[in-house]
Amino acid sequence: MSSYKDLFLENVKAKFEDENIRKDPKKLSELMTEMEARYKIPMFNDEKFNRKYPEVIELYRKISSARNL
């Protein structure tokens, strides 16, 4: 992963740790959409992607689980 993407991931992590964002399902969904666009996260579970980008998919899943839809 390039350093630009690493910086982006750190930024997403920081946003996710913000209580105001964590409590807002819409903002969490927006974070997920940003990650999908930046990392081209596949719509369906893709083991190859998961192995290649474990930190990305782990954070993506944490954000997804935090939403109370």
Number of C-alpha atoms within 10 A of each C-alpha: 8 7 8 9 14 13 11 16 18 12 12 19 16 10 16 20 12 10 9 10 15 16 14 13 16 14 16 22 15 12 19 19 14 14 20 16 10 12 16 11 19 11 7 6 10 10 10 9 15 15 10 11 14 13 12 20 19 12 17 20 11 11 20 16 11 15 15 10 7
